[in-house]
Amino acid sequence: MKRLIVLLLLAPALSARAALFISADSLPSPTAPLVAATISADSVARTLDDLERRGPDSLYCNRYTGRPFSGVIDGRSDEGSPIRITLIEGVAEGPLTGYYDPERTVVRWRCAFHKGKREGDYTAFHRSGKVDFTATMRHDKMVGKRRCYYEEGGLKHIHTYREGNETRRVEYDARGGISLAASLKDGKKEGAVQIYKEGKLTEKRHYRADKLDGLSQSYHPSGRLKSRGDYRGGKKEGRWRYYSEKGKLLRMETYSEDKTVRQ
């Protein structure tokens, strides 16, 4: 069987990236560019120009015959991960699998397409084979909860999505204790954020567009109030109160744009 090289527009993950907080950064992003791929074919070998996107549905078609292409694709993502996918009548349909190795023996992530869009379960794996994260796709967007795991086992993060946008994030330490709970909007902290240490609440904060804004409180290990005050645009503003472990008011300070103006 001869090989045919084409371009494939990948669908992906986590762009996040997860960014954000886990190894999903290595997965294809929602805006992944076209990437080189090798397609199994019974026809003679072709060039990269032998397939092109055509029509209102942007089908992958043979440039010379105009017919939608069907076949199994072995290629690579824009991050360099080896992949395997199937085109049916010019449309991605069925499983898409990413691998750690060029021989395609160690699975890195797995999802599925229906009518050219990612649908259903989306699972990523550590190189050891243990689950990295699980998620659900609907119409090419992540929805519901994405659960991320330490390689040694145990829950690491829970990300909540609505139509592809992350709205809440909860993080856990390696011992299973919660370390962060945050509301998000457009990938930025928005609203209430709680910070924990060894499972105990240490701070309550409020954010607007990823900047501290509004009431902020910190706590002693006993749970008693340690400090209380307001932020505006990421800077301390107005009167702040500081308390001892026993609840006694130690001092009051007044701030203007993060600078002390009165004690």
C-alpha positions in Angstrom: 0.0 0.0 0.0 1.4 3.4 -0.9 1.2 6.5 1.2 -0.4 9.8 0.5 0.5 13.1 2.3 -2.3 15.6 3.1 -3.1 18.4 5.4 -5.6 17.8 8.2 -7.3 20.4 10.3 -7.2 19.0 13.8 -9.7 19.5 16.5 -8.3 19.5 20.0 -8.4 20.2 23.6 -7.4 21.7 26.0 -6.1 24.7 25.2 -6.2 25.5 27.3 -4.1 25.3 28.7 -5.1 24.2 30.6 -3.0 25.8 30.1 -3.6 26.4 32.5 -3.0 23.9 35.2 -2.2 20.5 33.8 -0.5 18.5 31.0 -3.4 19.1 28.7 -1.2 22.0 27.4 0.4 19.4 25.1 -2.9 18.6 23.4 -4.1 20.1 20.2 -5.7 23.6 20.7 -9.1 24.6 19.3 -7.3 26.9 16.8 -4.8 24.3 15.8 -3.3 24.9 12.3 -3.2 22.5 9.5 -0.7 19.7 10.1 1.1 17.2 7.9 -0.4 13.7 7.8 0.1 10.5 5.9 -3.0 8.7 4.6 -3.3 5.1 3.8 -4.4 4.8 0.2 -4.6 2.2 -2.6 -4.0 4.8 -5.3 -0.7 6.1 -6.5 1.3 8.4 -4.2 0.1 12.0 -4.3 1.5 15.4 -3.2 0.3 17.7 -0.5 -1.8 19.5 -3.2 -3.8 16.5 -4.1 -6.4 17.1 -1.4 -8.1 20.4 -0.8 -11.1 21.7 1.2 -14.1 22.3 -1.0 -17.7 23.3 -0.9 -19.8 24.9 1.9 -19.0 22.0 4.2 -15.3 22.3 3.5 -14.9 18.6 2.7 -11.5 17.1 2.1 -11.6 16.3 -1.6 -9.2 14.9 -4.2 -8.0 17.9 -6.1 -8.1 16.2 -9.5 -11.3 14.2 -9.3 -13.2 16.5 -6.9 -14.4 13.6 -4.9 -14.5 13.6 -1.1 -11.7 11.5 0.3 -12.1 8.5 2.6 -9.3 6.8 4.5 -7.3 6.3 7.7 -4.9 9.1 8.5 -1.6 8.7 10.4 -0.1 12.2 11.0 1.0 14.6 13.7 -0.6 17.4 15.7 0.8 20.9 15.7 2.5 20.0 19.0 4.2 17.1 17.3 2.1 14.3 18.7 1.6 11.3 16.3 -2.1 10.9 15.5 -4.5 8.6 13.8 -7.9 9.6 12.5 -10.4 8.6 9.8 -12.0 10.6 7.0 -15.3 9.4 5.6 -16.5 11.2 2.5 -14.2 14.1 3.3 -15.4 14.5 6.9 -13.7 13.4 10.2 -15.8 10.6 11.6 -15.0 8.2 14.4 -12.0 8.0 16.8 -9.1 10.4 16.9 -6.1 9.1 18.9 -2.9 10.9 19.8 0.2 9.0 20.8 3.5 9.5 22.7 5.6 7.5 20.3 5.9 7.5 16.5 5.1 3.8 16.4 1.7 4.6 17.9 1.8 2.1 20.7 1.5 4.4 23.7 -1.8 6.4 23.7 -1.6 10.0 24.8 -5.2 11.1 24.3 -8.4 9.8 22.7 -11.6 11.4 21.5 -14.1 11.0 18.7 -15.6 12.9 15.8 -19.2 12.9 14.5 -19.8 14.8 11.3 -16.5 16.7 11.7 -17.0 17.8 15.3 -15.7 16.3 18.5 -18.5 14.5 20.4 -18.6 12.4 23.6 -15.8 11.2 25.9 -12.4 12.8 25.7 -9.7 11.1 27.7 -5.9 11.8 28.1 -3.3 9.5 29.6 0.0 9.8 31.4 2.8 8.0 29.7 2.4 5.3 32.3 -1.0 4.6 30.9 -2.8 6.0 34.0 -5.6 8.6 33.3 -4.5 12.2 33.0 -7.9 13.7 32.6 -11.5 12.9 31.5 -13.9 15.3 29.8 -16.9 15.5 27.6 -17.2 17.2 24.2 -20.4 18.5 22.6 -20.5 20.0 19.2 -16.7 20.5 19.3 -16.8 22.3 22.7 -16.0 21.0 26.2 -19.0 20.9 28.5 -19.5 19.8 32.1 -16.6 18.8 34.3 -13.1 17.9 33.3 -11.4 15.9 36.0 -7.6 15.8 36.1 -5.5 13.3 38.1 -2.1 13.0 39.5 0.0 10.3 37.9 0.3 8.6 41.3 -3.5 8.6 41.6 -5.8 11.0 43.2 -7.8 14.0 42.0 -5.8 17.1 41.0 -8.3 19.5 39.4 -11.9 19.8 38.5 -12.7 22.3 35.8 -16.3 23.1 35.0 -17.2 24.2 31.4 -20.2 25.8 29.8 -20.2 25.8 26.0 -16.4 25.5 25.9 -15.8 28.3 28.5 -14.4 27.4 31.9 -16.6 28.8 34.7 -15.2 27.2 37.8 -11.9 25.5 38.9 -11.2 23.5 42.0 -7.7 22.3 42.8 -6.5 19.6 45.2 -3.1 18.9 46.8 -1.4 15.5 46.5 -3.0 14.4 49.8 -6.5 15.1 48.5 -7.1 18.3 50.4 -8.7 21.2 48.6 -6.3 24.1 47.8 -8.2 26.5 45.6 -11.8 27.1 44.5 -12.4 29.9 42.0 -15.1 31.3 39.7 -13.9 32.2 36.2 -15.1 34.2 33.2 -13.3 34.2 29.9 -10.5 32.3 31.5 -10.0 34.9 34.2 -10.9 34.9 37.9 -14.2 36.6 38.4 -16.1 36.7 41.7 -15.4 34.6 44.8 -12.1 32.8 45.2 -11.2 30.6 48.3 -7.7 29.5 49.1 -6.9 26.6 51.4 -3.8 25.2 53.1 -3.8 21.6 54.3 -7.6 21.6 53.8 -8.2 24.7 56.0 -9.5 28.0 54.6 -6.8 30.7 54.7 -8.2 33.4 52.4 -11.4 34.6 50.8 -11.0 37.0 47.9 -13.1 38.6 45.2 -11.8 39.3 41.7 -12.9 41.2 38.6 -11.2 40.4 35.3 -8.4 38.6 37.2 -7.7 41.5 39.5 -8.4 41.7 43.2 -11.5 43.8 43.6 -13.9 43.9 46.6 -13.8 42.4 50.0 -10.8 40.2 51.0 -10.4 38.3 54.2 -7.6 36.1 55.6 -7.8 33.6 58.5 -5.6 32.1 61.2 -5.1 28.3 61.2 -7.8 28.2 64.0 -10.3 29.7 61.5 -10.5 33.0 63.3 -10.4 36.2 61.2 -6.8 37.5 60.6 -7.4 40.5 58.3 -10.3 42.2 56.5 -10.3 44.9 53.9 -11.1 45.9 50.3 -9.2 45.9 47.0 -9.9 48.2 44.0 -8.3 47.3 40.7 -5.8 45.0 42.4 -4.8 47.5 45.1 -5.7 47.9 48.8 -8.2 50.7 49.3 -9.8 52.1 52.4 -9.7 50.8 56.0 -8.1 47.4 56.8 -8.4 45.7 60.1 -5.9 43.1 61.5 -6.7 40.7 64.3 -4.8 38.4 66.7 -5.3 34.6 66.9 -7.6 35.2 69.8 -9.7 37.7 67.9 -8.3 40.9 69.4 -8.1 43.9 67.0 -4.4 44.6 66.7 -4.4 47.6 64.4 -6.3 49.5 61.7 -4.6 50.9 58.5 -6.1 53.1 55.8 -4.9 52.6 52.2 -5.1 54.6 49.0 -4.0 52.8 45.8 -2.1 50.2 47.9 -0.2 52.8 50.0 -0.7 53.4 53.7 -2.1 56.8 54.4 -3.1 56.4 58.0 -2.5 53.9 60.9 
